[in-house]
Amino acid sequence: MDGQRISYLESPVDLGSVDLGSDDDRTVIFVHGNSSSARTWLPVMTGEFGRRFRCIALDLPGHGESESAGDLADYSLPGHAAVLVGFAKELGASDAVVVGWSMGGQIVMEAAPELSDVCGFVVFGAPPVALPAQMSEAFLPTPAMGALFSAHVSESEAKLAAGSFTAPGSPLDTGAFVSDILATDGAARAGLGSSAGAGRFADEIAIVSALRRPLAIVQGADEQLVSLDYLRKLNIPALWRGEVQVIPGTGHAPHQEAPQQFAALLTEFIGDLSHE
């Protein structure tokens, strides 16, 4: 894509079960978070949801199997948003439902004005902000996240960060999170941190407030990184069901901690789109 190799995973949809014109022919694009990869979506994509819908999960530049960005300026929310827009167009999925986790949610919001044909948006672990100063209110304080904006991350730092992705005491094995963190291009983390700190991102609150297509905001009940109180203060006319959707017993990564519940919520959201 524009000379850059972007890797992606696609779910093995059972074409024999697809009723064209029904919800089943929807395409869903998944966008992972900082220092993650397309693999994080496998619990959802390899289940019933992935057999019912065409699911596509990309590796952002410098993550997973994708090439590193040629320009450090591309390691920013605007840079990643441009990749997402181009990716959707390249794969003939401009009318997809787009789902973003953590930084991926921020990317989805950044790209939303350019994704004019998208049916709906889902973000989680990604509180909309307008200015860097709002981050201290939108995000909960934790020392674990500092490593995710550093070029060099030790294994112990990666484990600490991965532990913050789940609900406290969660039995989920965080080894895959750790592997992804250690495999990510360090320049991607450093570039993202410097660009975000400098305010190089769009006014996400203005974007979501102006959306005409449904936006679902999902939150783990035991989230360690994002403030639910902050999310509930926002006025978003297009907010699905008029409130933040909370998944019990999960933290920052409900798609991994409770994939069946998460997939069921996505299925309900997609079903409601057909009645819009």
C-alpha positions as CSV (number, residue, x, y, z in Angstrom):
1,M,0.0,0.0,0.0
2,D,1.7,3.2,-1.2
3,G,4.9,1.1,-1.4
4,Q,4.6,-0.1,2.2
5,R,3.8,-3.7,3.1
6,I,1.0,-4.0,5.6
7,S,0.3,-7.5,7.0
8,Y,-3.2,-8.5,8.0
9,L,-5.3,-11.5,9.2
10,E,-8.6,-12.4,7.7
11,S,-11.2,-14.7,9.3
12,P,-12.2,-18.0,7.6
13,V,-15.8,-17.0,6.9
14,D,-18.0,-20.0,6.0
15,L,-19.4,-18.6,2.7
16,G,-22.1,-21.2,2.6
17,S,-23.7,-19.7,5.7
18,V,-23.8,-16.1,4.4
19,D,-27.2,-14.8,3.4
20,L,-26.4,-11.8,1.2
21,G,-28.3,-8.8,2.1
22,S,-28.4,-9.8,5.8
23,D,-26.1,-8.7,8.6
24,D,-23.9,-11.6,7.8
25,D,-22.3,-10.0,4.8
26,R,-20.8,-7.2,6.9
27,T,-17.1,-6.7,6.9
28,V,-15.4,-5.8,10.2
29,I,-12.0,-4.1,10.4
30,F,-10.1,-4.5,13.7
31,V,-7.4,-2.0,14.7
32,H,-5.1,-3.1,17.5
33,G,-3.4,-0.9,20.1
34,N,0.1,0.5,20.8
35,S,2.7,-2.3,20.9
36,S,0.2,-4.9,19.9
37,S,-0.6,-6.7,16.6
38,A,-3.4,-8.3,14.6
39,R,-3.0,-11.5,16.7
40,T,-4.8,-9.8,19.6
41,W,-8.1,-10.3,17.8
42,L,-7.7,-14.0,17.2
43,P,-10.0,-15.0,20.1
44,V,-12.8,-13.1,18.4
45,M,-11.9,-13.9,14.8
46,T,-11.5,-17.7,15.3
47,G,-14.9,-18.1,17.0
48,E,-18.4,-17.9,15.8
49,F,-18.2,-14.2,15.1
50,G,-15.3,-14.8,12.6
51,R,-17.2,-17.5,10.9
52,R,-20.3,-15.3,10.5
53,F,-18.6,-12.0,9.4
54,R,-15.7,-11.2,7.2
55,C,-13.2,-10.0,9.8
56,I,-9.9,-8.2,8.8
57,A,-7.3,-7.2,11.3
58,L,-4.2,-5.3,10.2
59,D,-0.8,-4.9,11.7
60,L,0.0,-1.2,11.9
61,P,3.4,-0.1,10.7
62,G,6.2,-1.2,13.0
63,H,3.9,-3.8,14.6
64,G,3.4,-7.5,14.0
65,E,4.5,-8.5,10.6
66,S,4.1,-5.1,8.9
67,E,7.1,-3.1,7.7
68,S,8.4,-0.2,9.8
69,A,7.3,3.3,8.8
70,G,9.7,5.0,6.4
71,D,9.4,8.3,8.2
72,L,9.2,8.7,12.0
73,A,6.5,11.3,11.4
74,D,4.3,8.5,10.3
75,Y,4.4,7.0,13.8
76,S,1.6,9.3,15.0
77,L,-2.2,9.1,15.2
78,P,-2.6,11.0,11.9
79,G,0.0,8.7,10.2
80,H,-1.7,5.6,11.4
81,A,-5.1,7.0,10.5
82,A,-3.9,7.5,6.9
83,V,-2.8,3.8,6.8
84,L,-6.2,2.7,8.1
85,V,-8.1,4.7,5.5
86,G,-5.8,3.4,2.7
87,F,-6.1,-0.2,4.0
88,A,-9.9,-0.1,4.0
89,K,-9.9,1.2,0.5
90,E,-7.3,-1.3,-0.8
91,L,-9.3,-4.2,0.5
92,G,-12.7,-3.0,-0.7
93,A,-13.9,-2.6,2.8
94,S,-14.7,1.1,3.0
95,D,-18.2,0.3,4.1
96,A,-17.1,-1.9,7.0
97,V,-17.8,-1.7,10.7
98,V,-14.5,-0.4,12.2
99,V,-13.4,-1.6,15.7
100,G,-10.5,0.0,17.5
101,W,-8.8,-1.0,20.8
102,S,-6.8,1.4,22.9
103,M,-4.5,3.4,20.6
104,G,-6.5,1.7,17.8
105,G,-9.6,3.4,19.0
106,Q,-7.8,6.7,18.9
107,I,-6.8,5.9,15.3
108,V,-10.3,5.0,14.4
109,M,-11.6,8.4,15.7
110,E,-8.8,10.3,14.0
111,A,-9.7,8.5,10.7
112,A,-13.5,8.8,11.1
113,P,-14.0,12.0,9.0
114,E,-12.2,10.2,6.0
115,L,-14.1,7.0,6.5
116,S,-17.3,8.4,5.0
117,D,-18.8,5.1,4.0
118,V,-18.3,3.2,7.2
119,C,-21.4,1.8,8.7
120,G,-20.5,2.2,12.4
121,F,-17.6,2.5,14.8
122,V,-16.7,0.7,18.0
123,V,-13.9,1.9,20.3
124,F,-12.8,0.7,23.7
125,G,-9.8,1.5,25.9
126,A,-9.8,4.8,24.0
127,P,-11.3,7.9,25.6
128,P,-11.9,10.7,23.2
129,V,-9.8,13.8,24.1
130,A,-9.3,17.2,22.5
131,L,-6.1,18.3,24.1
132,P,-3.1,16.7,25.8
133,A,-4.1,18.3,29.0
134,Q,-7.3,16.2,29.1
135,M,-5.3,12.9,29.2
136,S,-4.8,13.1,32.9
137,E,-8.5,13.1,33.4
138,A,-9.3,10.5,30.7
139,F,-6.7,8.0,31.7
140,L,-6.1,6.5,35.2
141,P,-2.6,7.0,36.6
142,T,-0.4,3.9,36.3
143,P,3.4,3.7,36.1
144,A,3.0,0.6,33.8
145,M,2.2,2.6,30.7
146,G,5.4,4.7,30.6
147,A,7.2,1.8,28.9
148,L,4.7,1.8,26.0
149,F,6.1,5.2,24.9
150,S,9.8,4.3,25.2
151,A,12.0,3.1,22.4
152,H,13.6,0.5,24.6
153,V,11.5,-1.8,26.8
154,S,12.8,-4.5,29.1
155,E,11.0,-7.8,29.6
156,S,10.1,-6.9,33.1
157,E,8.6,-3.6,31.9
158,A,6.7,-5.4,29.2
159,K,5.2,-7.8,31.8
160,L,4.2,-4.9,34.0
161,A,2.5,-3.1,31.1
162,A,0.8,-6.3,30.0
163,G,-0.5,-6.8,33.5
164,S,-2.3,-3.5,33.3
165,F,-4.3,-4.7,30.3
166,T,-6.5,-7.1,32.3
167,A,-8.7,-6.9,35.3
168,P,-6.8,-7.2,38.6
169,G,-6.4,-10.9,39.4
170,S,-7.4,-12.0,35.9
171,P,-6.4,-15.6,35.1
172,L,-5.6,-14.6,31.5
173,D,-2.1,-15.5,30.3
174,T,-0.6,-12.2,29.2
175,G,2.3,-13.8,27.4
176,A,1.0,-12.8,24.0
177,F,0.8,-9.2,25.1
178,V,4.4,-9.3,26.3
179,S,5.6,-10.9,23.0
180,D,3.9,-8.2,21.0
181,I,5.3,-5.4,23.1
182,L,8.9,-6.7,22.8
183,A,8.5,-7.3,19.0
184,T,7.2,-3.8,18.2
185,D,9.6,-1.3,16.6
186,G,10.8,0.9,19.4
187,A,10.6,3.9,17.1
188,A,6.9,3.4,16.8
189,R,6.4,3.9,20.6
190,A,8.8,6.8,20.9
191,G,7.3,8.5,17.8
192,L,3.7,8.1,19.1
193,G,4.7,9.4,22.5
194,S,6.4,12.5,21.2
195,S,3.6,13.3,18.7
196,A,0.8,12.8,21.2
197,G,2.7,14.9,23.8
198,A,3.0,17.7,21.2
199,G,-0.7,17.6,20.6
200,R,-0.3,16.1,17.1
201,F,-3.8,14.6,16.9
202,A,-7.2,15.7,16.0
203,D,-9.9,17.0,18.4
204,E,-11.5,13.6,19.0
205,I,-14.3,15.0,21.1
206,A,-15.4,17.3,18.2
207,I,-15.2,14.3,15.8
208,V,-17.3,11.9,17.9
209,S,-19.8,14.7,18.7
210,A,-20.3,15.3,15.0
211,L,-20.7,11.6,14.0
212,R,-23.8,10.7,12.1
213,R,-23.1,7.0,12.2
214,P,-23.5,5.0,15.4
215,L,-20.5,4.9,17.8
216,A,-20.3,2.1,20.4
217,I,-18.0,2.8,23.4
218,V,-17.2,-0.3,25.4
219,Q,-15.4,-0.4,28.7
220,G,-14.2,-3.2,31.0
221,A,-15.8,-2.9,34.4
222,D,-12.4,-3.4,36.1
223,E,-10.4,-1.3,33.6
224,Q,-7.1,-0.1,35.0
225,L,-6.2,2.5,32.4
226,V,-9.3,4.4,31.3
227,S,-11.7,6.4,33.5
228,L,-15.3,5.4,33.1
229,D,-16.4,8.6,34.9
230,Y,-14.7,10.6,32.2
231,L,-16.4,8.7,29.5
232,R,-19.8,9.1,31.0
233,K,-19.4,12.9,31.1
234,L,-19.1,13.1,27.4
235,N,-22.0,14.2,25.2
236,I,-22.0,12.1,22.1
237,P,-25.3,12.2,20.1
238,A,-24.5,9.1,18.1
239,L,-23.6,7.0,21.1
240,W,-25.0,3.5,20.7
241,R,-27.8,2.8,23.2
242,G,-27.1,6.2,24.7
243,E,-24.5,4.9,27.2
244,V,-21.1,3.3,27.6
245,Q,-21.4,-0.5,27.3
246,V,-19.7,-2.1,30.3
247,I,-18.5,-5.7,30.3
248,P,-18.3,-7.2,33.8
249,G,-15.1,-8.9,35.1
250,T,-12.9,-7.4,32.4
251,G,-10.2,-4.7,32.2
252,H,-8.6,-3.0,29.3
253,A,-8.8,-6.0,27.0
254,P,-12.3,-7.5,27.1
255,H,-11.8,-8.9,23.6
256,Q,-9.2,-11.2,25.2
257,E,-10.7,-11.6,28.7
258,A,-14.3,-12.3,27.6
259,P,-14.2,-12.8,23.8
260,Q,-17.6,-14.4,23.6
261,Q,-19.3,-11.6,25.5
262,F,-17.4,-9.0,23.5
263,A,-18.4,-10.7,20.2
264,A,-22.0,-10.9,21.3
265,L,-22.0,-7.2,21.9
266,L,-20.5,-6.5,18.5
267,T,-23.1,-8.8,16.9
268,E,-25.9,-6.8,18.6
269,F,-24.3,-3.5,17.4
270,I,-24.1,-4.8,13.8
271,G,-27.7,-6.1,14.1
272,D,-28.9,-2.6,15.1
273,L,-27.1,-1.0,12.1
274,S,-29.5,-2.7,9.8
275,H,-32.4,-0.8,11.4
276,E,-30.7,2.6,11.0
